Amino acid sequence: MEVTVEKLVPGGDGMARLDGKVVFIPDCLPGERLKIRLLESRKDFARGKIVEILEAAPGRREPPCALSGRCGGCDWQHIDYAEQLRQKVALTRDALRRTGGFDWPELEIIGGKPLAYRNRIQLHRDAQGRMGFHARGSRNLIPVDACPVAHPAFTPLFSGAVSFGEMGSNRARPTHPADEGDLRLAAWAHTPARKDETGSPSDILITGAEGARAPGFMVDVLGRPIHFDLRCFFQSNLDMLEKLLPFALAGPGGELALDLYCGVGLFGAFLREKFTRVLAVEENPVSLDYARRNIGPEHLFFQGRLEELLAQGGNAWPDRVPDLALVDPPRPGLDPEVRKYLIAKRPERVVYVSCHPVTLARDLKDLLAGGFQLRELKLFDFYPQTAHVEVVAKLSR
């Protein structure tokens, strides 16, 4: 069947129409005329795959990775990087309009390195010792010899030059023996500001399945040491992180800052210089232990789900109105209890760091209706070659 792609939608697929029914198609671009095969047809929508590109869009390119379309890691390798940035702006603007009910015409996106940017990866290894990623749409292993989006320090892992059973010049630190199969391995790599005592220009840290005990790690972020391990969430694009932080944290200080969904205390480690007291909330107890170290034990720390702590009344929290509330929630966005709290407490400023423009738009709609004004909004391209984007919204009372 022949269709013409109207636009890209959240998640990265293209949207077309076939006899009035919406059809979602991966690996395409707006304006392209395609011959497709239907894979699934439901009452309200269908899914298809490209059989032939009848008319390509100007932004299409040859993917830089030979595994494009098979590996589940990247979904936009077929799109030129400049066009990727334009499409992320379009997706976010559409989310603000359709879900948030408002326009933000001057929407800026900050780009970064299109390739070799990713500091954190999750590898899988089967019983035969093959290393790779999950295939698109399944849990089947795709063996990987090289990954163009991964930090160059990972190259020895893909090439087999670093064994999981030994300490190499790149300081590989396994938590499982080398002959154990079916492992999910988290790995972090970066180039330190200063070479370590061995003269190694880069570090690799490896751990086994999520939840396994992992060695601690330290990374320099804008001249500040941040400690964490691979059981904790930490942004996987260090270069872009150092572009986002100055924008997110710009502004006056004060008496009290809330660092909600604080993780390992990355934002709080900078907020402590401007605010007398930082109140940090995190569900993961391992992350909160690192937050105490990164922010400082003299500040306030609460472990648990934020919405549940608020439902209990937050009795142990300071009663004063916060000067700043910084929120960095997971993809589902802010729970209704959190939105109600912010509207009732009315902090002077709110900084909202989001990894999902649609849930951000939903939450902004409530906050704007509740007495806040949106002052600034900017996108940061943490994940080139994918449809994902980070958004920072800055509001005032």
C-alpha positions as CSV (number, residue, x, y, z in Angstrom):
1,M,0.0,0.0,0.0
2,E,1.2,3.6,-0.7
3,V,1.1,6.3,1.9
4,T,2.6,9.8,2.5
5,V,4.1,10.5,5.9
6,E,2.5,13.6,7.5
7,K,4.8,14.0,10.5
8,L,6.9,12.3,13.2
9,V,5.2,11.5,16.5
10,P,6.6,11.0,20.1
11,G,8.6,7.8,20.1
12,G,10.1,8.5,16.7
13,D,7.8,6.8,14.2
14,G,6.2,8.5,11.2
15,M,2.4,9.0,11.0
16,A,0.5,8.5,7.8
17,R,-3.2,7.8,7.0
18,L,-4.7,4.9,5.1
19,D,-8.4,5.2,4.3
20,G,-8.7,7.6,7.2
21,K,-6.9,5.3,9.7
22,V,-3.7,6.4,11.3
23,V,-0.7,4.3,10.4
24,F,2.6,4.4,12.4
25,I,5.8,3.6,10.4
26,P,9.4,3.5,11.7
27,D,12.5,4.7,9.8
28,C,10.8,7.4,7.8
29,L,10.5,11.2,7.5
30,P,7.7,13.8,6.9
31,G,6.8,14.2,3.3
32,E,8.1,10.8,2.2
33,R,6.0,8.7,-0.1
34,L,6.3,5.0,0.8
35,K,5.2,1.6,-0.2
36,I,4.4,-0.2,3.1
37,R,3.2,-3.5,4.4
38,L,0.8,-3.6,7.3
39,L,2.0,-5.5,10.3
40,E,-0.9,-4.8,12.7
41,S,-4.3,-3.3,12.3
42,R,-6.4,-2.3,15.3
43,K,-9.7,-0.3,15.6
44,D,-8.0,3.1,15.9
45,F,-4.6,2.7,14.3
46,A,-2.3,0.4,12.4
47,R,1.4,-0.3,12.2
48,G,3.4,-0.8,9.1
49,K,7.0,-1.3,7.7
50,I,8.6,0.2,4.7
51,V,8.8,-2.0,1.6
52,E,10.1,0.7,-0.7
53,I,10.8,4.4,-0.5
54,L,9.1,5.9,-3.5
55,E,10.1,9.5,-2.8
56,A,12.7,10.3,-0.1
57,A,12.7,13.5,2.0
58,P,15.8,15.8,1.7
59,G,16.8,15.0,5.3
60,R,17.3,11.3,4.7
61,R,20.8,9.9,4.8
62,E,22.7,6.6,4.8
63,P,22.9,5.5,8.5
64,P,26.4,5.7,10.0
65,C,25.8,2.3,11.7
66,A,25.6,-1.0,9.8
67,L,23.2,-2.3,12.5
68,S,20.6,0.5,11.9
69,G,17.1,-0.9,11.8
70,R,18.2,-4.1,13.6
71,C,19.7,-2.8,16.9
72,G,17.2,-1.4,19.3
73,G,19.5,1.4,20.5
74,C,18.9,4.1,17.9
75,D,15.8,4.8,15.8
76,W,16.8,8.0,13.9
77,Q,20.1,7.0,12.2
78,H,18.5,7.5,8.8
79,I,17.9,11.2,9.5
80,D,20.6,13.9,8.9
81,Y,21.6,15.5,12.3
82,A,20.4,19.0,11.4
83,E,17.1,17.5,10.5
84,Q,17.0,15.5,13.7
85,L,17.3,18.8,15.7
86,R,14.5,20.4,13.6
87,Q,12.2,17.4,14.2
88,K,12.8,17.4,18.0
89,V,11.8,21.1,18.1
90,A,8.7,20.2,16.0
91,L,7.8,17.3,18.3
92,T,8.1,19.4,21.4
93,R,6.2,22.3,20.0
94,D,3.4,20.0,18.9
95,A,3.3,18.5,22.5
96,L,3.0,21.9,24.1
97,R,0.2,22.9,21.7
98,R,-1.8,19.7,21.8
99,T,-1.3,18.6,25.4
100,G,-0.3,21.9,27.2
101,G,-2.7,24.1,25.3
102,F,-0.2,26.9,24.5
103,D,2.5,27.9,22.0
104,W,6.1,28.6,22.5
105,P,7.3,29.9,19.1
106,E,10.9,30.7,19.8
107,L,11.9,27.2,20.9
108,E,15.7,26.8,20.9
109,I,17.6,23.5,20.9
110,I,21.2,23.0,21.9
111,G,22.9,20.3,19.9
112,G,26.1,18.3,20.7
113,K,28.3,15.7,19.3
114,P,26.1,13.5,16.9
115,L,28.4,10.4,17.5
116,A,30.7,9.0,20.2
117,Y,28.8,10.9,22.9
118,R,27.3,8.3,25.1
119,N,29.1,7.8,28.5
120,R,26.8,5.0,29.8
121,I,25.7,1.9,27.9
122,Q,23.9,-1.3,28.9
123,L,25.4,-4.3,27.2
124,H,24.2,-7.9,27.2
125,R,26.3,-11.0,27.0
126,D,24.9,-14.5,26.2
127,A,26.2,-17.9,27.3
128,Q,28.5,-18.0,24.3
129,G,30.2,-14.8,25.5
130,R,28.9,-12.7,22.6
131,M,28.5,-9.0,23.5
132,G,25.8,-6.8,22.1
133,F,22.5,-5.0,22.5
134,H,18.9,-6.1,22.2
135,A,17.4,-6.2,18.8
136,R,14.6,-3.7,18.0
137,G,11.3,-4.8,19.4
138,S,12.7,-8.0,21.0
139,R,15.1,-9.3,23.6
140,N,17.2,-11.2,21.1
141,L,20.9,-10.4,21.2
142,I,22.5,-8.4,18.3
143,P,26.3,-8.9,18.5
144,V,28.1,-5.6,18.3
145,D,31.7,-5.1,17.2
146,A,31.6,-1.3,17.4
147,C,29.0,1.3,18.4
148,P,29.2,4.8,16.7
149,V,27.3,6.5,19.5
150,A,29.3,5.1,22.4
151,H,32.3,6.9,24.0
152,P,35.6,5.8,22.4
153,A,36.7,4.4,25.7
154,F,34.2,1.6,25.2
155,T,36.0,0.3,22.0
156,P,38.1,-2.3,24.0
157,L,34.8,-3.8,25.2
158,F,33.4,-4.3,21.8
159,S,36.7,-5.5,20.3
160,G,37.3,-8.0,23.2
161,A,40.6,-6.3,24.2
162,V,39.3,-5.8,27.8
163,S,38.3,-9.0,29.6
164,F,35.7,-9.0,32.3
165,G,37.9,-11.2,34.4
166,E,40.9,-9.0,34.6
167,M,42.0,-5.5,35.4
168,G,43.3,-3.7,32.3
169,S,44.8,-0.3,31.7
170,N,41.2,1.0,31.4
171,R,40.4,-0.2,34.9
172,A,37.6,-2.6,34.0
173,R,36.1,-3.7,37.3
174,P,33.8,-6.7,36.9
175,T,31.4,-8.0,39.6
176,H,30.9,-11.4,38.0
177,P,33.4,-14.0,36.7
178,A,34.3,-14.0,33.1
179,D,32.7,-17.3,32.2
180,E,29.2,-16.4,33.5
181,G,26.6,-16.1,30.7
182,D,23.4,-14.2,30.2
183,L,24.6,-11.1,32.0
184,R,23.2,-7.6,31.7
185,L,26.2,-5.3,32.1
186,A,26.1,-1.6,32.8
187,A,29.2,0.3,31.8
188,W,30.3,3.9,32.2
189,A,33.3,5.5,30.5
190,H,34.7,9.0,30.4
191,T,37.9,10.9,29.7
192,P,39.1,12.4,33.1
193,A,40.2,16.0,33.3
194,R,43.5,14.6,34.6
195,K,45.1,11.3,33.9
196,D,45.2,8.9,36.7
197,E,48.3,7.4,38.3
198,T,48.7,4.8,35.6
199,G,48.6,7.4,32.8
200,S,45.4,6.0,31.4
201,P,43.5,8.6,29.4
202,S,40.1,7.1,30.1
203,D,38.2,5.0,32.7
204,I,35.7,2.3,32.2
205,L,33.5,1.0,35.0
206,I,31.5,-2.2,34.6
207,T,29.0,-3.9,36.8
208,G,26.6,-6.8,36.4
209,A,22.9,-7.0,36.6
210,E,21.0,-4.1,38.0
211,G,20.9,-4.1,41.8
212,A,24.3,-5.9,42.1
213,R,26.8,-4.3,44.3
214,A,28.9,-1.9,42.3
215,P,32.2,-0.1,43.0
216,G,31.9,3.6,43.5
217,F,32.9,6.1,40.8
218,M,33.7,9.8,40.6
219,V,33.3,12.1,37.6
220,D,34.2,15.7,37.3
221,V,31.2,17.9,36.3
222,L,32.1,21.5,35.7
223,G,35.0,21.2,38.1
224,R,33.0,19.5,40.8
225,P,33.5,15.9,41.8
226,I,30.2,13.9,41.7
227,H,30.2,10.4,43.2
228,F,27.8,7.6,42.1
229,D,27.8,4.0,41.0
230,L,26.0,2.1,38.3
231,R,23.0,1.1,40.4
232,C,22.0,4.8,40.3
233,F,20.6,6.9,37.5
234,F,23.1,9.3,36.0
235,Q,22.9,11.2,32.7
236,S,24.7,9.3,29.9
237,N,25.9,12.4,28.0
238,L,28.4,14.2,30.1
239,D,29.1,16.9,27.4
240,M,25.5,17.9,27.2
241,L,25.1,17.7,30.9
242,E,27.7,20.5,31.2
243,K,25.6,22.6,28.8
244,L,22.3,22.0,30.6
245,L,23.5,22.7,34.1
246,P,24.4,26.4,33.7
247,F,21.0,27.1,32.1
248,A,19.0,25.2,34.6
249,L,20.8,26.6,37.7
250,A,21.1,30.2,36.6
251,G,19.3,32.6,38.9
252,P,19.4,34.0,42.5
253,G,19.9,31.9,45.6
254,G,18.1,32.1,48.9
255,E,17.2,30.2,52.1
256,L,15.7,27.0,50.8
257,A,15.9,24.9,47.6
258,L,14.0,21.7,46.9
259,D,15.8,19.1,44.9
260,L,13.0,16.7,44.1
261,Y,13.8,13.3,42.4
262,C,17.3,14.2,43.3
263,G,19.1,11.0,42.2
264,V,22.7,11.2,43.4
265,G,22.4,14.9,44.2
266,L,23.8,16.3,41.0
267,F,21.7,19.5,41.0
268,G,21.9,19.8,44.8
269,A,25.7,19.7,44.7
270,F,25.5,23.0,42.8
271,L,22.5,24.4,44.6
272,R,24.3,24.2,48.0
273,E,26.5,27.1,47.0
274,K,23.5,29.4,46.5
275,F,21.1,28.2,49.2
276,T,21.4,28.0,52.9
277,R,19.5,24.7,52.9
278,V,18.9,22.1,50.2
279,L,16.0,19.6,50.8
280,A,16.6,16.5,48.7
281,V,14.1,13.7,48.0
282,E,14.9,10.4,46.3
283,E,13.2,7.0,46.2
284,N,16.4,4.9,45.6
285,P,18.2,4.5,48.9
286,V,21.6,3.9,47.2
287,S,21.2,7.1,45.2
288,L,20.2,9.0,48.3
289,D,23.4,7.9,50.1
290,Y,25.4,9.3,47.3
291,A,23.3,12.5,47.4
292,R,24.3,13.0,51.0
293,R,27.9,12.7,50.0
294,N,27.6,15.0,47.0
295,I,25.4,17.7,48.6
296,G,26.7,17.5,52.1
297,P,25.3,15.9,55.3
298,E,24.3,19.2,56.8
299,H,21.3,19.4,54.3
300,L,18.0,17.6,54.5
301,F,17.4,14.2,52.9
302,F,14.2,12.2,52.6
303,Q,14.0,8.7,51.1
304,G,10.8,7.5,49.5
305,R,8.3,8.1,46.7
306,L,7.8,11.9,46.6
307,E,4.0,11.7,46.1
308,E,3.7,9.3,49.1
309,L,5.8,11.7,51.3
310,L,3.6,14.6,50.3
311,A,0.4,12.6,51.0
312,Q,1.7,12.0,54.5
313,G,1.8,15.8,54.9
314,G,5.6,16.3,54.7
315,N,5.5,17.1,58.4
316,A,9.3,16.9,58.8
317,W,9.8,19.5,56.0
318,P,10.5,23.2,56.7
319,D,7.3,25.2,56.7
320,R,8.8,28.1,54.9
321,V,8.0,28.8,51.2
322,P,10.9,27.4,49.1
323,D,12.8,29.9,47.0
324,L,13.3,27.3,44.4
325,A,11.9,23.9,43.5
326,L,13.9,21.9,41.0
327,V,12.1,18.8,39.7
328,D,13.7,16.1,37.5
329,P,11.1,13.3,37.3
330,P,11.1,10.1,35.3
331,R,9.3,9.8,32.0
332,P,5.7,9.7,33.5
333,G,6.3,13.2,34.8
334,L,4.9,14.7,38.0
335,D,2.3,12.8,40.0
336,P,-0.9,14.9,40.6
337,E,0.1,15.1,44.3
338,V,3.4,16.8,43.4
339,R,1.6,19.3,41.1
340,K,-0.9,20.1,43.8
341,Y,1.9,20.6,46.3
342,L,3.8,23.0,44.0
343,I,0.7,25.0,43.3
344,A,-0.2,25.1,47.0
345,K,3.3,25.9,48.3
346,R,4.0,28.4,45.5
347,P,7.8,28.5,45.5
348,E,9.3,31.7,44.0
349,R,10.8,29.7,41.1
350,V,10.3,26.2,39.6
351,V,12.9,24.5,37.3
352,Y,11.5,21.5,35.6
353,V,13.9,19.1,33.8
354,S,12.0,16.7,31.6
355,C,12.9,13.7,29.4
356,H,9.4,13.5,27.9
357,P,7.9,16.6,26.2
358,V,4.3,15.2,26.4
359,T,4.2,14.7,30.1
360,L,6.0,18.0,30.6
361,A,3.3,19.8,28.6
362,R,0.6,18.1,30.7
363,D,2.3,19.2,33.9
364,L,3.0,22.8,32.7
365,K,-0.7,23.2,31.8
366,D,-1.6,22.6,35.5
367,L,1.2,24.7,36.8
368,L,0.4,27.7,34.6
369,A,-3.3,27.4,35.5
370,G,-2.2,27.3,39.2
371,G,-0.5,30.7,39.2
372,F,3.0,30.2,37.6
373,Q,4.3,31.9,34.6
374,L,6.6,30.2,32.1
375,R,9.8,32.3,31.6
376,E,12.2,30.2,29.6
377,L,12.1,26.9,27.7
378,K,15.0,25.2,26.0
379,L,15.8,21.8,24.5
380,F,19.1,19.9,25.0
381,D,19.9,17.0,22.6
382,F,21.3,14.4,25.0
383,Y,20.5,11.5,22.7
384,P,21.4,12.1,19.0
385,Q,20.3,9.4,16.6
386,T,17.2,8.8,18.7
387,A,13.8,10.6,19.1
388,H,14.6,11.5,22.8
389,V,15.3,15.0,24.0
390,E,15.7,16.8,27.3
391,V,13.7,19.9,28.0
392,V,14.2,22.5,30.7
393,A,11.3,24.8,31.7
394,K,11.9,27.7,34.1
395,L,8.8,29.2,35.8
396,S,8.2,31.9,38.3
397,R,5.4,32.5,40.8
